[in-house]
Amino acid sequence: MINYKPNKINLIYEDNSTFRKRPDMALLRDHLVGYRLVQGLEKTGLDVLNFDLCLGETIFALMGFGSSEEEEKLFEDFLNWSEKVMNINFLGESRCEPLNDLRDEIYRKLKKEQKLRKLKNN
């Protein structure tokens, strides 16, 4: 039996207010963790269709992205950016910082695309 002892390393959020203050960032972080899990399961040969929580689609919907060809391409880019999570050592003590850095990087890119689309539509 594995003894689970909560500490700063295995907390999902740095503090309890992260989700309340920035749910968009928390959702993106959850996407990255889920993406890594699903990709890992897929590499073992499992059919992962029923395990994917589709958080990426939820993020896109909440950010106001539609389903045009241009946005489908952006979603493919988003999944490619998410692939970087596979290089993070989740067993190490320093996983929080690289995970948050990747989350922030992806968020900045999505916000930039969101602003470009708003300018294009105005």
N, C-alpha and C positions, 0 to 999 in steps of 0.2 A: 504494500500500500504506500502511495506517495503522500508524504506530509506536505500539505500546502500551507505555507506561512506567508500571509500578505506582507509585502514590503514595497518600498518605492519602486523597485525594479519591475515587479509583476503587476503593478496597478495599470489599469487601462488608461486612465487619465491622470495627469500630474496632480490634480486636486479635484475635489468634488464639484467645483464651480465651472470647470472647463466646458462641460456639456451645456450647462445653463447659459453661459456667456457666449459661446460660439458653437451652436449645434452643427453648423455647416462644416466646421473644422473637425468636430468629433465624428461626424458621419463619414467624412473623407478618410479619416484615420481608420474607422471601422471597415471601410471598403478595402483599404490596403491590407489589413489583417485577414479579412475574409478572402480576398483575392489570393493571398499567399497560401492559405489553407486549401482552397479549392484547387489551385494549381498543383500543390503538393499531392493531393488526393488523385488528381488526374494522372500525374506522373507514375503513380503506383498501379495504374490501369483501371481504376474505378470509373464508372459512368457518373460524372459529377453534375449532370443536368439538374438533379433534384436537390443539390447541396448549395447551389449558388443563390445567394440572397438578393441578387440584382441591385445592389446598393449603387452601382455606377449609374444605372438607369434612373434611380431615384434622385441622385445628385443632379443629373442632367435635367430632369423634369423640374426640380426645385429651383434650378438656376435659369429656367426659362428656355432651354434649348429644345428645339423641335426635332423633326425627323427628316429634314431635307438631306440631300446627298452631301452637302457641305458639312452638316452636323453629324452625319454618319461617319464621315472621314475624321471629324474631330473626336468622335467616340473611339474610333480605332486608335487614334493618337493617344487618347486618354488611357486606353488599355496598355499601349506600349510603354507609356510613362509609368504606369502601375507595375509593370514587369520588373522595375528596379527594386521592388520590395523583396524579390527573391534573393538578392545579394545581402540582405540584412541578417545578421546572426541573431535570431530570436532567443537563443539559449544564453547569450552573453549578457553581462550586466549593463552594457551600454546600448541596448536596443532602442530605448526611448528617443534619444537624440537623433539618430539617423532616420527613424520612422517619422518623427515630427518634421525633420528637414525635408524629407520626400513629400510629406503631406503639404507642407508650405509651398514647395516648388510647384507641385501640381495645381494647387489652389491659385497661385499667381498666374499660371498659364491659362486656367479656365476663366479667371476674372478678366484677363486681357482679351480673350476671345469673346467674352460676354459684352465687354465695352465696345469692341469692334463691330459686333452685330447690331448693337444699339445705335451706333453712329451710322452704320450702313442703312438702317431702317428709317432714320430721321431725315 
